[in-house]
Amino acid sequence: MILLDNIEHLLGDDESRMRNEDDFDSFIAEVVGKSAIVVAARRGTLGDGWADRNGFSVINLEQSSAGQVLQQVEQWHEAVASECETVEDQEKVAARGRELGMALGQLSALMGLSRNPRICALMCEAFLDSSLSLPRDWIALVEDVLERFAEEDSRLDAPAVSGTARMRDLQCGVARWAIHNEPPFDPGHLADAVQELTAGWGVEGSPSVVVERILSRTTLLRRSLGGLAFVNDEMRDHLAAGDLIASGNINYLRAEARNLSNPRLVVAAAGSARHQRATELVTALLDDAEQYPDASEALVVTAYCCAAAARSLESATRSRLQDAVVAVVLQGDVERLAHPRLAPLALDMLVRIVQDDGLAAAAVAAIEVGSRHGDDALPALRAIAGCGAGNCQEILWESWSRFDVRLFAKTVLSVCTSVPDILVIDSPEKFAAVADLPLVGTVEVVCQVDAAEIRGREDLTVRVADAAMIAAAGDLGPNCTMILVAGGG
């Protein structure tokens, strides 16, 4: 097998590109049919029709799911721990991995950034190298990740611009421009913006060449149908946020929250704000919540997340915010909270309330929002399960059927330290999921199931009214017991 990666670097971005493309096509023509070939390239690098002309199948890689992000974080820390020389160091690495993994469920901003595998790896590295504590220091972690991101891009051969500081300025400038322009972006329009941004920097090459280098030498932009787009919208928002809040664009940010255009950007701006500006922003959002009742949930949730991200906030503003938040948790419209652009922030808020106050109503609201938001809500519900507050774990067990049964068990219920004395199994999927729930000791089966689904599961008591309901009962694992219960009693 031949694997060709990073071919953007091979093809170049200047006058030699056409010659390099001809050489590349000649090489492909020579080896096609002799070996299996995998070409990894960014969309648009090889032009329309190239794959068909050369007999390649196209597989488009999408951003990671929430479950895949958690898996990458776990595997990254396992790999680092395996290289540690002492058990103590291994345990420290594992503990940092668990802290980061749990924080991904508490903070949708970190999860959003981590959907890009490269950024996820940088975040693992930055957090392990630091003494930061999550969720408290998440803004500082994001800043560290973006700084490492710029540093790596500036060290590549023929970078878009030279030096980490210039690269960060370029990334922030492109992000600010992108905030005000709907994707897909026209490459020519972006080149005009880059020309204005880099004036006086002494950058080699035309603005269009710089744009091409951004595409081929950074993980900032990607080609999409009809133009260009940001690789990761969460990264765009954090790169642009500092300038927005420093420039006093409070009214613009208020509108972004009120109209649900981009409440995530508002939170990122609050995290970059100084004390007075953060207080001004949160106060304005609360004022708007009173003035626009139809948007009150969006404004209060955004205000809460802004306050959590801000470095400091006046105590009177925090007190006013607390009253507004209680009203939303107890009386808010779940459908509004579950709006696709608001749900991640709503879950951030509800998780934090459960962890800080153990409020069961917040856990119930999180489940209602989560059931509408899909599998992406599971890390947040996992964070609720992990804190063990009040009867929240019991509420999660009762909500099992509202989600993908196997995924909910593996992601959420497996973290619960409290389990039902007797777990009722009313579907084959739930029975299979018991394999992922080692703390469950007794189940009562009320449907047809197959014991082979939990082969290897030990120390389990299976209550059933009719032995015929358990197919392949001989496959029950060591120390497992089947008890016939008359009438389900």
C-alpha positions in Angstrom: 0.0 0.0 0.0 1.1 3.5 -0.8 -0.1 6.3 1.5 0.4 9.9 0.3 -0.3 12.6 2.9 0.2 16.4 3.0 0.3 16.6 -0.8 -0.5 20.3 -0.5 3.1 20.8 0.5 4.3 18.7 -2.4 2.3 20.6 -5.0 3.3 24.0 -3.8 1.4 27.3 -4.2 3.4 29.3 -6.7 4.4 29.2 -10.3 5.8 25.7 -9.9 2.4 24.2 -9.0 1.4 23.3 -12.6 4.7 21.5 -13.2 4.4 19.7 -9.8 0.8 18.6 -10.6 2.0 17.1 -13.9 4.7 15.2 -12.1 2.3 14.0 -9.5 -0.2 12.8 -12.1 2.6 11.0 -13.9 3.6 9.2 -10.7 0.0 8.2 -10.0 -0.5 6.9 -13.6 2.7 4.8 -13.1 1.7 3.1 -9.8 -2.1 2.7 -10.3 -2.9 -0.9 -10.7 0.4 -2.0 -9.0 -0.4 -1.0 -5.4 -3.3 0.1 -3.3 -3.0 3.9 -3.0 -4.5 6.2 -0.4 -4.2 10.0 -1.0 -5.0 12.2 1.9 -5.8 15.8 0.7 -7.9 18.7 1.7 -11.0 19.2 -0.4 -10.3 21.0 -3.6 -6.5 20.4 -3.6 -6.6 18.2 -6.7 -9.4 19.9 -8.6 -12.9 18.7 -9.7 -12.9 15.4 -11.4 -9.3 14.3 -10.5 -10.5 11.3 -8.5 -12.8 10.0 -11.2 -10.2 10.5 -13.9 -7.7 8.5 -12.0 -10.0 5.8 -10.7 -10.1 6.8 -7.0 -13.1 6.5 -4.6 -13.6 9.6 -2.5 -14.2 9.4 1.2 -15.0 12.7 2.9 -13.9 12.9 6.6 -16.3 14.8 8.8 -15.5 16.5 12.1 -15.3 14.2 15.1 -18.5 13.3 17.1 -18.6 14.0 20.8 -18.0 10.3 21.5 -15.0 10.3 19.2 -13.6 13.3 20.9 -13.8 11.6 24.3 -12.2 8.5 22.8 -9.3 10.5 21.4 -8.7 12.3 24.7 -8.7 8.9 26.5 -6.4 7.3 24.0 -4.0 10.2 23.9 -3.5 10.1 27.7 -3.2 6.3 27.6 -0.4 6.6 25.1 1.5 9.2 27.1 1.0 7.3 30.3 2.5 4.2 28.7 5.7 6.0 28.2 6.0 7.2 31.8 8.7 5.6 33.9 6.9 5.6 37.2 3.5 4.5 38.4 3.1 7.9 40.0 3.6 9.7 36.7 1.2 7.3 35.0 -1.4 8.1 37.5 -0.9 11.9 37.2 -1.3 11.6 33.4 -4.4 9.5 33.8 -5.9 11.9 36.3 -5.4 14.9 33.9 -7.0 12.9 31.2 -10.1 12.2 33.3 -10.3 15.9 34.3 -10.1 17.1 30.7 -12.6 14.4 29.6 -15.1 15.4 32.2 -14.6 19.1 31.4 -15.5 18.5 27.7 -19.0 17.6 29.0 -19.1 20.7 31.1 -17.9 23.2 28.5 -19.3 23.1 25.0 -16.6 25.5 23.8 -13.9 22.9 24.6 -15.9 20.2 23.0 -16.5 22.3 19.9 -12.8 23.1 19.5 -11.8 19.4 20.1 -14.0 18.2 17.2 -10.9 19.0 15.1 -8.4 16.2 15.9 -5.4 18.4 15.6 -6.8 21.0 18.0 -7.9 18.1 20.3 -4.3 16.8 20.5 -3.0 20.3 21.2 -5.6 20.7 24.0 -4.5 17.5 25.6 -0.9 18.6 25.4 -1.5 22.1 26.7 -3.6 20.9 29.6 -1.1 18.2 30.6 1.7 20.7 30.5 -0.1 23.2 32.7 -1.3 23.6 36.3 -4.7 24.8 35.1 -7.9 23.6 36.7 -11.1 22.9 34.8 -13.7 24.2 34.4 -12.4 27.3 36.1 -9.5 28.0 33.8 -11.0 27.0 30.5 -10.4 30.4 28.8 -6.7 30.3 29.7 -6.6 26.8 28.2 -8.2 27.9 25.0 -5.6 30.8 24.8 -2.8 28.4 25.3 -4.1 26.1 22.6 -4.5 28.9 20.0 -1.0 30.1 20.8 0.4 26.6 20.2 -1.7 26.4 17.0 -0.2 29.7 15.7 3.3 28.6 16.7 3.0 25.2 14.8 1.7 26.9 11.7 4.5 29.5 11.7 7.2 26.7 11.8 6.0 25.0 8.7 8.0 25.3 5.4 7.0 28.4 3.5 4.4 29.6 6.1 1.7 32.1 5.2 3.6 34.6 7.4 6.7 34.4 9.5 6.8 34.3 13.3 4.2 33.2 15.9 3.1 36.7 16.7 2.4 37.5 13.0 0.7 34.2 12.5 -1.6 34.8 15.4 -2.3 38.3 14.1 -3.2 36.8 10.7 -5.4 34.2 12.2 -7.3 36.7 14.4 -7.6 39.1 11.4 -9.0 36.5 9.1 -11.4 35.4 11.9 -12.6 39.0 12.5 -13.3 39.3 8.7 -15.1 35.9 8.7 -17.4 36.9 11.5 -19.0 39.5 9.3 -19.1 37.4 6.1 -21.3 34.4 5.5 -19.5 31.3 4.3 -18.6 30.1 1.8 -16.1 32.9 1.3 -15.1 34.1 -2.1 -11.3 33.7 -2.3 -10.9 37.0 -4.1 -12.8 38.9 -1.3 -10.6 37.2 1.3 -7.5 38.1 -0.6 -8.6 41.8 -0.5 -9.0 41.5 3.3 -5.6 39.8 3.7 -4.0 42.5 1.6 -5.4 45.2 4.0 -4.5 43.2 7.1 -0.9 42.4 6.1 0.0 45.9 4.7 3.4 46.8 6.0 4.3 43.3 7.2 6.7 42.7 4.3 4.9 39.5 3.3 6.3 37.7 0.3 3.9 37.0 -2.5 0.5 38.4 -3.5 -2.5 38.3 -1.3 -3.9 35.4 -3.3 -0.7 33.5 -2.6 -1.0 34.2 1.1 -4.6 32.8 1.0 -3.4 29.7 -0.8 -0.7 29.3 1.9 -3.3 29.7 4.6 -5.2 26.8 2.9 -2.2 24.6 2.4 0.0 25.5 5.4 -2.5 25.9 8.2 -5.6 24.3 9.7 -7.5 27.6 9.6 -9.5 27.5 6.4 -10.8 24.7 4.1 -12.3 24.6 0.7 -16.0 24.0 0.6 -18.7 23.9 -2.1 -18.7 27.4 -3.6 -15.7 28.9 -1.8 -13.8 28.8 1.5 -14.9 28.2 5.1 -13.4 28.1 8.5 -12.2 24.7 9.6 -13.7 25.1 13.1 -16.3 27.8 13.9 -15.5 27.6 17.6 -11.9 28.5 16.8 -13.1 31.4 14.6 -15.2 32.8 17.4 -12.3 32.7 20.0 -9.8 34.3 17.5 -12.2 37.1 16.7 -13.7 37.7 20.2 -10.9 39.6 21.9 -11.0 42.5 19.3 -14.8 42.6 19.3 -15.1 43.2 23.1 -12.0 45.4 23.3 -13.5 47.7 20.6 -16.7 48.0 22.6 -19.1 46.2 20.2 -21.6 45.6 23.0 -24.7 46.3 20.9 -23.4 43.9 18.2 -22.9 41.2 20.8 -26.3 41.8 22.3 -27.9 41.3 18.9 -25.9 38.1 18.4 -27.4 36.7 21.6 -30.9 38.0 21.2 -31.3 36.8 17.7 -29.5 33.5 18.4 -27.2 34.3 15.5 -24.1 33.3 17.4 -24.4 33.3 21.3 -21.2 31.3 21.4 -19.2 34.3 20.1 -20.7 36.5 22.9 -19.4 34.0 25.6 -16.0 34.0 24.0 -16.0 37.8 24.0 -16.8 37.8 27.7 -13.9 35.5 28.4 -11.6 38.0 26.8 -13.1 41.1 28.5 -11.8 43.2 31.3 -13.8 43.5 34.5 -15.8 46.6 33.6 -16.5 45.5 30.0 -17.7 42.0 31.2 -20.1 43.6 33.7 -21.4 45.9 31.0 -22.0 43.0 28.7 -23.8 40.8 31.2 -25.9 43.7 32.5 -26.9 44.6 28.9 -28.0 40.9 28.3 -30.1 40.9 31.4 -31.7 44.2 30.5 -32.6 42.7 27.1 -34.0 39.6 28.7 -36.6 41.8 30.5 -37.3 43.8 27.4 -37.6 40.9 25.0 -39.5 38.1 26.8 -39.6 35.8 23.7 -35.8 35.8 23.8 -35.4 35.7 27.5 -34.1 32.1 27.7 -31.4 32.8 25.1 -30.3 36.0 26.8 -30.2 34.6 30.3 -28.4 31.5 29.3 -25.8 33.5 27.3 -25.5 35.9 30.3 -24.8 33.0 32.7 -22.2 31.5 30.4 -20.6 35.0 29.9 -20.4 35.4 33.7 -18.8 31.9 34.1 -16.2 32.8 31.4 -15.4 36.3 32.6 -12.4 37.0 34.8 -14.5 39.0 37.2 -17.9 40.5 37.6 -19.6 43.0 39.9 -21.4 41.2 42.8 -24.7 43.1 42.2 -24.7 41.8 38.6 -24.1 38.3 39.8 -27.0 38.5 42.2 -29.3 39.8 39.6 -28.2 37.0 37.2 -28.8 34.3 39.8 -32.5 35.4 40.1 -32.9 35.3 36.3 -31.3 31.9 36.0 -33.6 30.3 38.7 -36.6 31.5 36.7 -35.3 30.0 33.5 -34.5 26.7 35.1 -37.9 26.4 36.8 -40.1 28.0 34.3 -38.2 28.3 31.0 -39.5 27.0 27.7 -37.6 23.8 27.0 -38.1 24.1 23.2 -36.4 27.5 23.3 -33.6 26.1 25.4 -33.1 23.2 23.0 -32.6 25.5 20.0 -29.6 24.1 18.1 -27.5 27.3 18.6 -28.5 27.6 22.3 -28.6 24.0 23.5 -24.9 23.6 24.0 -24.7 26.7 26.2 -28.0 25.7 28.0 -26.4 22.4 28.9 -23.2 24.2 30.1 -25.4 26.2 32.4 -27.5 23.3 33.7 -24.5 21.1 34.3 -22.8 23.8 36.3 -26.0 24.4 38.4 -26.3 20.6 39.2 -22.6 20.4 40.2 -22.7 23.6 42.3 -26.2 23.3 43.9 -27.3 19.7 43.3 -30.6 21.1 41.9 -32.7 18.2 40.6 -34.8 20.6 38.4 -31.6 21.5 36.5 -30.9 17.8 35.9 -34.4 17.3 34.6 -34.1 20.3 32.3 -30.8 19.1 31.0 -32.4 15.7 30.1 -35.2 17.5 28.3 -32.8 19.7 26.4 -30.4 16.7 25.8 -33.2 14.4 24.5 -33.9 17.0 21.8 -30.2 17.8 21.1 -29.2 14.2 20.3 -26.0 12.3 21.0 -23.9 15.5 21.2 -25.6 16.1 24.6 -24.3 12.9 26.2 -21.0 14.3 27.5 -22.9 16.9 29.4 -25.2 14.3 30.9 -22.1 12.3 31.7 -20.8 15.3 33.7 -24.0 15.3 35.6 -23.7 11.6 36.3 -20.1 12.1 37.4 -20.8 14.6 40.1 -23.3 12.3 41.9 -25.4 15.2 43.2 -28.6 14.4 45.0 -30.9 12.1 43.1 -29.6 13.2 39.7 -28.2 9.7 38.9 -31.6 8.2 39.7 -33.2 10.7 37.2 -30.7 9.6 34.6 -31.5 5.9 35.0 -35.2 6.7 34.6 -34.4 8.6 31.3 -32.5 5.8 29.7 -35.2 4.9 27.1 -35.2 8.5 25.7 -31.7 8.1 24.2 -29.7 5.7 22.1 -29.8 2.9 24.6 -26.3 1.4 24.1 -24.6 4.8 23.7 -26.3 6.3 26.7 -25.3 3.4 28.9 -21.7 3.5 27.7 -21.3 7.2 27.9 -23.5 8.3 30.8 -24.8 5.4 33.0 -21.4 3.8 33.2 -20.2 6.8 35.3 -23.0 6.5 37.8 -21.9 5.2 41.2 -25.5 4.6 42.2 -27.4 1.9 40.4 -30.9 0.4 40.8 -31.2 -2.6 43.1 -33.0 -4.4 40.3 -32.7 -3.0 36.8 -35.7 -3.7 34.7 -34.7 -4.8 31.1 -37.5 -4.1 28.7 -35.6 -4.2 25.4 -32.9 -6.4 23.9 -30.7 -3.3 23.5 -30.8 -2.6 27.3 -29.8 -6.2 28.0 -26.8 -5.9 25.7 -25.9 -2.6 27.3 -25.5 -4.4 30.7 -22.1 -5.5 29.4 -21.0 -1.9 29.8 -22.4 -1.5 33.3 -20.3 -3.6 35.7 -21.9 -2.1 38.8 -25.3 -3.5 37.9 -25.7 -6.6 39.9 -29.3 -7.7 39.3 -31.6 -7.3 36.3 -35.2 -8.3 35.8 -35.9 -9.3 32.2 -39.4 -8.7 30.8 -38.7 -9.2 27.1 -37.0 -11.7 24.9 -33.2 -11.4 25.1 -30.1 -13.3 24.0 -27.5 -14.2 26.7 -24.8 -14.2 24.1 -25.1 -10.4 24.0 -23.4 -10.2 27.4 -21.1 -13.2 27.1 -18.2 -12.6 29.5 -20.2 -10.5 31.9 -19.6 -11.8 35.4 -21.4 -11.7 38.8 -24.9 -11.0 37.4 -28.2 -12.1 38.7 -30.9 -12.4 36.0 -34.5 -12.5 37.2 -37.1 -13.8 34.7 -40.6 -15.1 34.7 -39.9 -17.7 32.0 -36.6 -19.3 31.2 -37.6 -19.4 27.5 -37.2 -15.6 27.4 -33.4 -16.0 27.7 -32.0 -17.4 24.5 -28.6 -19.2 24.8 -28.8 -19.1 28.6 -25.7 -21.3 28.7 -23.7 -18.3 27.5 -24.2 -16.4 30.8 -20.8 -15.7 32.2 -19.0 -16.9 35.4 -20.9 -16.5 38.7 -24.1 -15.5 36.9 -27.4 -16.8 38.2 -30.8 -17.1 36.6 -33.7 -16.9 39.0 -37.3 -17.8 37.9 -39.7 -15.3 39.4 -43.3 -16.3 39.5 -45.5 -13.5 38.1 -42.6 -11.1 38.1 -42.7 -10.9 41.9 
